[in-house]
């Protein structure tokens, strides 16, 4: 089978219409033909995200989650990030080490439920620091998380808008979560050095292990597909070119999107993949 037919179309559990419970939403994605699922593993903002709090979940809750995701081709976890004081690049070594340790619980859960990737953000420093120091601290975090991921048998994926070389040159099960809306922000700041979003994809190549999909209009991201300026045919084409076979995970929050927007986005991506797979 052509690799272009192997991409999984999934959804990030955020809130979907009136659905409030995590497992209720997981069931909705399964019932509506999504073959991938993603969810957060930390306490999230009330009313905005539905998450699985890995730090407080009972064994029964973990077992129930594992059962809920069994029917999907791919499952991906989004670990805690800087919104909750998780920062992998801070000059404060105590905070950096604590941030790395915080992610260990998500790596363990991923191994337990059969999720191949855990995504995390680099974080933002709370105090001014030279970029060289930020890079050095992040490099330490990448190396330490790579060792932890190897022990768990999963891949740690960093959602970045720069400093890609620190992941691309790192040994071990580490990769990039490409968030197409985030790298397009600020006039394409996340891909400017590579000429285009497609150029960034071709630079990262096999280091891309997960993809977050939403539109961006120059001011707002996490928009329904077609509501912004991103060319998803070109994006999917570049991913096909480098042999990406993972999940296209839709990240559409409850405002301004609806369940119908998820279904329309899935149909759009299916059409694009079908076009790519069709004989020339």
FENQUI-V430610 format. One record per residue. N is the residue number from 1. RES is the residue in three letters. SS is DSSP state (alpha for helix, beta for strand, coil for the rest). PSI is psi in radians with two decimals (NA if undefined). Layout:
BEGIN
N|RES|SS|PSI ; N|RES|SS|PSI
END
This chain:
BEGIN
1|UNK|coil|2.44 ; 2|UNK|coil|2.43 ; 3|UNK|alpha|-0.43 ; 4|UNK|alpha|-0.25 ; 5|UNK|alpha|-0.03 ; 6|UNK|coil|-0.15 ; 7|UNK|coil|2.44 ; 8|UNK|beta|2.35 ; 9|UNK|beta|2.04 ; 10|UNK|beta|-3.14 ; 11|UNK|beta|2.50 ; 12|UNK|beta|2.17 ; 13|UNK|coil|2.05 ; 14|UNK|coil|-1.47 ; 15|UNK|coil|2.45 ; 16|UNK|beta|1.74 ; 17|UNK|coil|-2.22 ; 18|UNK|coil|0.01 ; 19|UNK|beta|2.25 ; 20|UNK|coil|-0.62 ; 21|UNK|coil|2.55 ; 22|UNK|alpha|-0.92 ; 23|UNK|alpha|-0.52 ; 24|UNK|alpha|-0.72 ; 25|UNK|alpha|-0.70 ; 26|UNK|alpha|-0.75 ; 27|UNK|alpha|-0.65 ; 28|UNK|alpha|-0.77 ; 29|UNK|alpha|-0.72 ; 30|UNK|alpha|-0.77 ; 31|UNK|alpha|-0.41 ; 32|UNK|coil|0.35 ; 33|UNK|coil|0.21 ; 34|UNK|coil|2.39 ; 35|UNK|coil|0.04 ; 36|UNK|beta|2.77 ; 37|UNK|beta|2.49 ; 38|UNK|beta|2.65 ; 39|UNK|beta|2.80 ; 40|UNK|beta|2.67 ; 41|UNK|coil|0.53 ; 42|UNK|coil|2.96 ; 43|UNK|coil|2.24 ; 44|UNK|coil|2.97 ; 45|UNK|coil|2.25 ; 46|UNK|coil|2.29 ; 47|UNK|coil|-0.19 ; 48|UNK|coil|-0.84 ; 49|UNK|coil|2.57 ; 50|UNK|coil|2.27 ; 51|UNK|beta|2.88 ; 52|UNK|coil|1.91 ; 53|UNK|coil|1.70 ; 54|UNK|coil|-0.39 ; 55|UNK|coil|-0.43 ; 56|UNK|coil|-0.09 ; 57|UNK|coil|2.43 ; 58|UNK|coil|2.92 ; 59|UNK|alpha|-0.61 ; 60|UNK|alpha|-0.69 ; 61|UNK|alpha|-0.66 ; 62|UNK|alpha|-0.72 ; 63|UNK|alpha|-0.73 ; 64|UNK|alpha|-0.71 ; 65|UNK|alpha|-0.78 ; 66|UNK|alpha|-0.73 ; 67|UNK|alpha|-0.68 ; 68|UNK|alpha|-0.54 ; 69|UNK|coil|0.06 ; 70|UNK|coil|-0.54 ; 71|UNK|coil|-0.07 ; 72|UNK|coil|2.57 ; 73|UNK|coil|-0.55 ; 74|UNK|beta|2.44 ; 75|UNK|beta|2.40 ; 76|UNK|beta|2.43 ; 77|UNK|beta|2.52 ; 78|UNK|beta|1.89 ; 79|UNK|coil|2.99 ; 80|UNK|coil|2.73 ; 81|UNK|coil|-2.92 ; 82|UNK|alpha|-0.31 ; 83|UNK|alpha|-0.48 ; 84|UNK|alpha|0.63 ; 85|UNK|coil|0.49 ; 86|UNK|coil|1.98 ; 87|UNK|coil|2.12 ; 88|UNK|coil|-0.03 ; 89|UNK|coil|0.16 ; 90|UNK|coil|2.52 ; 91|UNK|coil|-0.24 ; 92|UNK|coil|1.85 ; 93|UNK|alpha|-0.59 ; 94|UNK|alpha|-0.73 ; 95|UNK|alpha|-0.71 ; 96|UNK|alpha|-0.82 ; 97|UNK|alpha|-0.73 ; 98|UNK|alpha|-0.63 ; 99|UNK|alpha|-0.76 ; 100|UNK|alpha|-0.80 ; 101|UNK|alpha|-0.61 ; 102|UNK|alpha|-0.66 ; 103|UNK|alpha|-0.25 ; 104|UNK|alpha|-0.61 ; 105|UNK|alpha|-0.64 ; 106|UNK|alpha|-0.66 ; 107|UNK|alpha|-0.72 ; 108|UNK|alpha|-0.71 ; 109|UNK|alpha|-0.72 ; 110|UNK|alpha|-0.79 ; 111|UNK|alpha|-0.66 ; 112|UNK|alpha|-0.67 ; 113|UNK|alpha|0.03 ; 114|UNK|coil|0.54 ; 115|UNK|coil|2.17 ; 116|UNK|coil|-0.37 ; 117|UNK|beta|2.60 ; 118|UNK|beta|2.14 ; 119|UNK|beta|2.47 ; 120|UNK|beta|2.71 ; 121|UNK|beta|2.75 ; 122|UNK|coil|-0.61 ; 123|UNK|coil|2.98 ; 124|UNK|coil|2.35 ; 125|UNK|coil|2.50 ; 126|UNK|coil|-0.24 ; 127|UNK|coil|2.65 ; 128|UNK|coil|2.44 ; 129|UNK|coil|2.57 ; 130|UNK|coil|2.50 ; 131|UNK|alpha|-0.55 ; 132|UNK|alpha|-0.66 ; 133|UNK|alpha|-0.71 ; 134|UNK|alpha|-0.79 ; 135|UNK|alpha|-0.73 ; 136|UNK|alpha|-0.72 ; 137|UNK|alpha|-0.72 ; 138|UNK|alpha|-0.70 ; 139|UNK|alpha|-0.69 ; 140|UNK|alpha|-0.74 ; 141|UNK|alpha|-0.73 ; 142|UNK|alpha|-0.81 ; 143|UNK|alpha|-0.75 ; 144|UNK|alpha|-0.71 ; 145|UNK|alpha|-0.56 ; 146|UNK|alpha|-0.73 ; 147|UNK|alpha|-0.73 ; 148|UNK|alpha|-0.72 ; 149|UNK|alpha|-0.68 ; 150|UNK|alpha|-0.74 ; 151|UNK|alpha|-0.60 ; 152|UNK|alpha|-0.29 ; 153|UNK|coil|0.51 ; 154|UNK|coil|3.09 ; 155|UNK|beta|2.34 ; 156|UNK|beta|2.18 ; 157|UNK|beta|2.19 ; 158|UNK|beta|2.17 ; 159|UNK|beta|1.81 ; 160|UNK|coil|2.82 ; 161|UNK|coil|0.27 ; 162|UNK|coil|3.14 ; 163|UNK|coil|0.58 ; 164|UNK|coil|-0.54 ; 165|UNK|alpha|-0.50 ; 166|UNK|alpha|-0.46 ; 167|UNK|alpha|-0.73 ; 168|UNK|alpha|-0.49 ; 169|UNK|coil|-0.03 ; 170|UNK|coil|2.44 ; 171|UNK|coil|2.86 ; 172|UNK|coil|-3.14 ; 173|UNK|coil|1.26 ; 174|UNK|beta|2.61 ; 175|UNK|beta|-2.95 ; 176|UNK|beta|2.33 ; 177|UNK|beta|1.95 ; 178|UNK|beta|1.98 ; 179|UNK|beta|1.86 ; 180|UNK|alpha|-0.52 ; 181|UNK|alpha|-0.70 ; 182|UNK|alpha|-0.70 ; 183|UNK|alpha|-0.33 ; 184|UNK|alpha|-0.22 ; 185|UNK|alpha|2.80 ; 186|UNK|alpha|0.81 ; 187|UNK|alpha|0.50 ; 188|UNK|alpha|0.58 ; 189|UNK|coil|-0.53 ; 190|UNK|coil|-0.28 ; 191|UNK|coil|0.04 ; 192|UNK|alpha|-0.71 ; 193|UNK|alpha|-0.19 ; 194|UNK|alpha|0.14 ; 195|UNK|coil|-0.64 ; 196|UNK|coil|2.97 ; 197|UNK|alpha|-0.68 ; 198|UNK|alpha|-0.64 ; 199|UNK|alpha|-0.66 ; 200|UNK|alpha|-0.75 ; 201|UNK|alpha|-0.77 ; 202|UNK|alpha|-0.50 ; 203|UNK|alpha|-0.80 ; 204|UNK|alpha|-0.62 ; 205|UNK|alpha|-2.14 ; 206|UNK|alpha|-0.12 ; 207|UNK|alpha|-0.27 ; 208|UNK|beta|2.01 ; 209|UNK|beta|-0.14 ; 210|UNK|beta|2.61 ; 211|UNK|beta|2.26 ; 212|UNK|beta|2.28 ; 213|UNK|beta|2.17 ; 214|UNK|coil|2.90 ; 215|UNK|beta|2.88 ; 216|UNK|coil|2.29 ; 217|UNK|coil|0.22 ; 218|UNK|coil|-0.26 ; 219|UNK|coil|-0.71 ; 220|UNK|coil|2.54 ; 221|UNK|coil|-2.98 ; 222|UNK|coil|0.67 ; 223|UNK|beta|2.74 ; 224|UNK|coil|2.59 ; 225|UNK|coil|2.29 ; 226|UNK|coil|-0.20 ; 227|UNK|coil|-0.04 ; 228|UNK|coil|-2.62 ; 229|UNK|coil|0.04 ; 230|UNK|coil|2.48 ; 231|UNK|coil|1.71 ; 232|UNK|alpha|-0.40 ; 233|UNK|alpha|-0.74 ; 234|UNK|alpha|-0.68 ; 235|UNK|alpha|-0.86 ; 236|UNK|alpha|-0.66 ; 237|UNK|alpha|-0.75 ; 238|UNK|alpha|-0.69 ; 239|UNK|alpha|-0.71 ; 240|UNK|alpha|-0.72 ; 241|UNK|alpha|-0.63 ; 242|UNK|coil|0.08 ; 243|UNK|coil|0.43 ; 244|UNK|coil|2.31 ; 245|UNK|coil|0.27 ; 246|UNK|coil|-2.69 ; 247|UNK|beta|2.45 ; 248|UNK|beta|1.73 ; 249|UNK|beta|1.95 ; 250|UNK|beta|2.21 ; 251|UNK|coil|1.51 ; 252|UNK|coil|1.87 ; 253|UNK|coil|2.97 ; 254|UNK|coil|-0.41 ; 255|UNK|coil|2.03 ; 256|UNK|coil|0.24 ; 257|UNK|coil|2.89 ; 258|UNK|coil|2.94 ; 259|UNK|alpha|-0.62 ; 260|UNK|alpha|-0.57 ; 261|UNK|alpha|-0.66 ; 262|UNK|alpha|-0.78 ; 263|UNK|alpha|-0.70 ; 264|UNK|alpha|-0.68 ; 265|UNK|alpha|-0.71 ; 266|UNK|alpha|-0.77 ; 267|UNK|alpha|-0.71 ; 268|UNK|alpha|-0.82 ; 269|UNK|alpha|-0.66 ; 270|UNK|alpha|-0.73 ; 271|UNK|alpha|-0.73 ; 272|UNK|alpha|-0.77 ; 273|UNK|alpha|-0.65 ; 274|UNK|alpha|-0.69 ; 275|UNK|alpha|-0.71 ; 276|UNK|alpha|-0.60 ; 277|UNK|alpha|-0.30 ; 278|UNK|coil|2.52 ; 279|UNK|coil|2.49 ; 280|UNK|coil|NA
END
